[in-house]
């Protein structure tokens, strides 16, 4: 079945350009031209990925992704915007974006990002060697895409789950930021490993009692992170 991409942008020329190149790469596309239309289409259809502009009429991209994640909709999101500030990038990642593009971008780069995100998403849906991974009071269910802490279900975005699972599978090992970046995002961020730190912070907020003195995910200064069993 052909994978379906929703393009959300208020500029018709950009939508037309992206549709042509994405469909040429073998995907089916749909489009929305404002935030309210985007939310409506996402709720009514099953998309494999959403390309989401930040500056939109009626409802901006940040509000859209925030709403999706609050409603536990984990559809992968590739954010695209003319904005290029540190705050915009961090906010997009904080709200649950899977990747981030700054305009102007080449259609080939967009297609490459789409394929990378879908490849990683597909990988998490493959059968796992672990029916569950238990570390302390934390239990991860790879096949169910679930995480529980003391039998309480926690909500994780797709990338948060993939990152936590990777740390858990490699429990006790020091994993560098570059290694985590390559394994989870499968994209060359040219040394920009802040995306890893952002996601680690979000995971800690959900599983740690004290984020300043974490029991599970330890920071190994100058190297990266390590997940330990606190018991």
PALOMI-432147 format. One record per residue: x, y, z of N, C-alpha, C, CB in turn. Coordinates in steps of 0.02 Angstrom, whole numbers, plus 50000, padded with zeros to 5 digits. Glycine has a CB too. Layout:
<recs>
XYZXYZXYZXYZ
...
</recs>
This chain:
<recs>
500434994050000500005000050000500445006250000499525000050062
500285011049957500685017149951500625021350014500455021149890
501195023750038501205027850098500945034850082501915028250129
500585037750130500235044050117500515049750159499485043150132
500675055250126500975061050158500495066950155501655062850124
500395070250211499995076450213500465082350213499525076650275
500375086950165500775093050160500345098750186501015094350087
500595102250238500215107750267500615114150257500065106450343
500375118450212500715124750198500205129350165501345123650152
500235135850180499755140550151499995143450085499625146050200
500585141550062500835143949998500725138649945501585145750002
500285140049897500105135249845500715132949805499585138249799
501175137549791501755135849751502185130549785502175142049736
502265131249852502655126349890502305119549891502775128849962
501655119649902501265113449902501325109849835500525114749919
501255113649781501305110749714501995107649701501155116049660
502515111249721503195108749712503315102449752503705114149732
503095102449815503205096649858502795090649833503015098249930
502165091949815501745086449790502065083049730501035089049771
502315086949683502615084149623503205079649640502845089749576
503655082149682504265078449698504135072449744504775083049730
503675073249790503525067749837503155062049800503095070249897
502685063849757502335058749718502805055349669501735061949681
503275059249641503775056349596504205051149633504215061949567
504295052149699504695047449739504295041349760504955051049801
503645041049741503255035049754502765035449811503705029549767
502615041449834502145042349889501485045249863502435046749943
500955044249902500325047549889500305053849932499705042849904
500005059349907500005065549946499295068249954500445070649912
499225072250006498625076150018498865082950042498135072650071
498425087950042498645094650062498135098150105498795098850000
498375102550149497955106950189498295113750189497855104250263
497875119150187498155125850178498075130350239497825129050119
497785127750293497765131450356497745126450413497155136350359
497845128950474497895124550532497275120650548498085128550591
496695123750541496075120350557495935114650507495485125350557
496075115950444495985110750393496465104950406496095113650322
497065106550428497565101350442497325096750498498235104450461
497095099750553496845095750610496275091350588496625100450668
495815094150550495225090450527495435084450485494755094950488
495895085550438496115080150394496495074750432496545082850338
496915076850479497295071950518496835067650560497815075450563
496305070650586495825066850627495405062050585495365071650664
495305063750522494865059750480495225054650436494465064250436
495885055350430496275050950386496875048050422496495054850324
497145042750392497755039650418498335041650373497685031950423
498775045850399499365047850361499985044550391499445055550362
500465043150348501095040250371501575045550395501415036150315
501475051750372501905057350392501565063850373502615056750357
501705069050414501435075750401502025080650393500955078050458
502025084350337502505089850329502135096150351502765090450253
502375099350403501995104550437502375111150438501825102450507
502095116250405502375122950408502195126050475502125127350349
502615130350501502475133550566501995139450558503125135950598
502125143850511501715149750502501115148150458502125155450471
500525147150490499915145350454499325149650476499755137950466
498835150650433498235154250453497825149950502497805155950392
497445153350544496945150450590497265146750650496505145550553
497765142450636498095138750690498795137150668497695132150708
499305139450706499985138550682500245131450694500455143450717
500805129950663501075123250665501245120750735501685122850623
501495125250777501665123350846501035120950883501995129150883
500485124650874499865122750908499595116150880499345128250900
499685115050815499455108850785499815102850815499545109050709
500485103150815500855097350841500745096450915501605098150827
500665101950952500525101551024499855097951035500515108551056
499355099750994498695096650999498725089150982498195100150953
499095087550930499155080550910499455076350965499585079950847
500005078750994500345074851045499925074351109501025077851061
499575079751126499135079451185498575074351175498835086351199
498365073551112497845068651095498135061651082497445070951035
498775060851096499135054551089499145052151016498805049251132
499165056850970499255055250900499995055850884498835060050854
500315050150869501035049950859501245049850786501315043950893
500825052350741501015052650671501665056550665500455055950628
502155053850628502795057550620502685064350588503285053450578
503035069450614502965076250590503645079050570502645080750643
503685081450508504265085050483504075092350479504515082250413
504365096450523504185103550525504595107350473504295106450595
504265112050439504585116150388504395123350399504405113750316
504885127750402504735134750417505265139350390504645135750491
505085145650382505575150750362505955153250423505225156550327
505705151650482506035153750543506655149550555505545153250603
507165152650582507795149050592508115151050658508285150450534
507705151750709507975153450774508045147250817507535158750809
508485147650865508585142050911507945140350948509145143650962
507565145450969506945144251006506435140450965506645150851029
506375142250901505885138850857506055131450851505875142150788
506695129950841506895122950834506765119050898507645122550815
506955121850954506865118451018506125117451033507185122451075
505705122551019504985121951031504685116450988504635128551017
504895116150925504635110950881504805104050908504915111750812
505405103150931505615096650958505275095251025506375096450968
505195100451066504865099651131504135097351121504875106251170
503805099951070503115098151057503045091351024502785103451016
503595088551000503565081750973503705080950900502915078950987
504025085950868504205085150797504755079850791504445091950767
504755076350735505255071150723505875073850687504955065550682
505785079250650506335082350614506135089450597506495078350549
506625093350574506535100550565506905102950503506765104350628
506535106450459506835109250399506735116850398506525106150336
507235120450376507185127750370507155129650296507785131250404
506655133750279506595136350211507145141450197505895139550199
507385141850135507195137650078507545130850081507365141150012
507205125650059507495118950058507395115949989507175114450113
507795111049972507725107749908507225102049914508415105149882
506815100949863506345095249865506685088549877505955095049800
507295087849850507665081549860507825080449934508305081549819
507985085949969508125085350040507495083350078508405091950068
506935086250059506305084450092506155077050083505725088750063
506235074550022506105067450009506585063050050506185065949934
507215065150054507705061350093507505061150167508405064350086
507275066750193507055066850263506445062450273506905074150285
505975062850227505375058650232505565051250235504905059850172
505995049150190506195042150189506555040050253506635040750128
506975044550279507335043050341506855042250399507845048550356
506375046750404505885046350460505465040050454505425052650460
505225038650394504805032650384505195026250396504505032650314
505835026350376506255020450388506325019150462506945021450356
506445024450499506505023650572505845021550603506755030050605
505295024450579504635022750605504475015450591504095027250575
504635013250531504505006350513504915001550554504645005250440
505525003550571505964999250610505674997750679506655002450618
505345002650709505065001650776504464997050774504875008250807
504164996150714503574991950710503754984650694503104994650657
504384983250682504594976450669504584972350734505294976250637
504494965750729504504961650789505154962450827504404954350770
505104962550892505694963650934505904957150967505544969050987
506544956850984506794950951020506564951151093507554950651017
506284956851115506074957551185505314958551187506444963551219
504954954351223504244955451233504144961051284503884949051256
504614961551330504614967151377505324968051405504104966051434
505474974151423506124975751454505974978851521506564980451408
506204975751574506064978251641506704980751674505724972851685
506704986951695507274990051728507014993851788507674994651680
507164991351848506894994451908506134994151906507125001751914
505804999851916505075000151915504815002151846504825005051968
505265002151798505095004251730505034997951685505625009151702
504484997551648504374991951602504234994651533503804987351627
504604992251483504524994351414504264988351374505194997051384
503744989451335503444984251293503564986151220502684983451308
504114983751189504294985751121503754984251069504924982351100
503444978451074502954976551023502304980451031502814969151027
502144982451092501524986151105501624993751102501244984251172
502264995651100502425002851099502175006251162502115006251036
502275002851219502025005351283502595005751334501465000951309
502505010451382502975011151438502555011851501503455017251428
502755008251553502415008851617502925010151672502005002451633
502745014251720503145015551779502715013951840503395022951781
502925008751877502525006451934501805005051912502535011651992
501715001651856501064999651827500645005451802500674995951879
500935011551802500585017251774500825018451702500695023651818
500355018551656500525019551585500765026651573499925017851540
501315027351536501585033951520501505035151445502325034451541
501415041451426501365043051355502025045651329500805048251343
502265042451276502895044551244502765045951170503435039051252
503105050951143503095051951071503515046251040503375059051051
503465045650974503825040350939504575040650952503695040850863
504865046550946505595047050955505795046051028505835053950931
505395048451075505545047251145505555039751159505025050751190
505065036151132505025028951143505635025451113504385026051113
505805027151051506375024051017507015025251056506435026650946
507095031351081507705033051118507735029251184507735040651130
507185029151220507175025451284507295018051273506505026451319
506985015251222507075008051208507805006551191506615005751150
508105010851151508805009751131509265010051193509035015051079
509145014851236509535015251298509435009051341509335021551338
508805006651343508645000851385508964994451357507884999951391
508934993551292509244987651260509994987651274509104987551184
510294993551279511014994151292511144996351364511334999151242
510734993851409510784995651480511504994751506510304991451521
511734999851542512394999551573512955001851528512534992651595
512805002951463513325005151416513285012751406513245001551348
513865015951401513885023051387513785024051312514565026251410
513275027851294513115029251224513225036651210512385027251208
513635038051161513785045051145513185048451112514405045551100
513185055051115512645058851083512635057551008512725066351097
513225057350978513255056050905512985049150889513975056650880
513145044250931512895037550919512125037350924513195032650970
511855040550975511135040750983510805044550925510945044051049
511115049850903510855053850847510825049650784511295059950836
511355045950771511375041750711510895035850714512075039250699
510835032850772510415026950779509665028650779510595023250843
509475034050812508765035550821508495039950765508655038850887
508895044850745508655049450693508895047550623508865056550708
509425043650621509685041150557509785046750507509205035950529
510025052450532510125058150488510715062150513509495062650484
511095064950468511695068750485511505075850505512195068850427
511515077250570511345083950595511965088350599511015083550663
512505086350567513125090250566513345092050637513035096550523
513345087050679513595088050746513115091350794514205092050744
512505093050771512025096350814511665091050856511515100550773
511945089450913511675084150956511175086851008512225080450990
510995093151002510525095951051509855092451048510435103451039
509675089750990509045086150984509035080151031508935083850911
509615077051042509665071451089509535073851160510355067951084
509855079451179509785082151246509055084051261510235088151256
508725086951211508025088951219507595082851234507765092551156
507695077551196507285071551206507455067951271507375066851147
508085067851290508275064951355507925068751411509055065151364
507915075451406507575079451457506835077851462507665086951442
506515076751405505805075151405505675068251435505525075551334
506115063451421506045056751449506135057051525506555051851418
506645060751547506765061351619506165064351655507385065651631
505845069251624505265072351655504715067151669504985077851610
504705061851631504175056851637504355050951682503995054251569
505015049351687505195043251724505585044551787505585038751679
505855050551794506285051951852505905055751907506895055951830
506025053851969505745057452025506085064152034505795053252089
506735064252024507145070252030507565070851967507585070252095
507395075451923507755075951859508465078551868507365080351811
508595082051923509265084551935509735079151960509245090351986
509435074051992509825068252015509475061851991509885068252093
509505060551926509125055051897509375048151920509155055351822
508895043651927509055036751946509165032251886508505033951990
508825033851832508855029451773509365031851721508175029051741
509255037651693509695039951638510225044651666509275043651584
510835042251666511405045951692511755049751636511895041251729
511955055851651512375059651604513105058051616512245067351611
513445055951565514165054651569514505060551536514365047751535
514745065251577514985071551552515555070651501515225075851609
515475074251446515975073851393515865068151346516645073451421
515395063651362515275057851319514555057351296515465051451357
514095056051343513405055151323512975052951381513355050151266
512615047351372512135045151423512185037551433511415047051402
511945035451492511925028451508511295027051550512565026251547
510935021751533510345019951572510545014451621509765017551526
510385015451685510565010651737509945008251774511055013851786
510005002451805509474999751848509585002651917509484991851850
509125006651943509225009952008509155005352068508745015652015
508894999252056508774994752113509424991052131508214989652096
</recs>
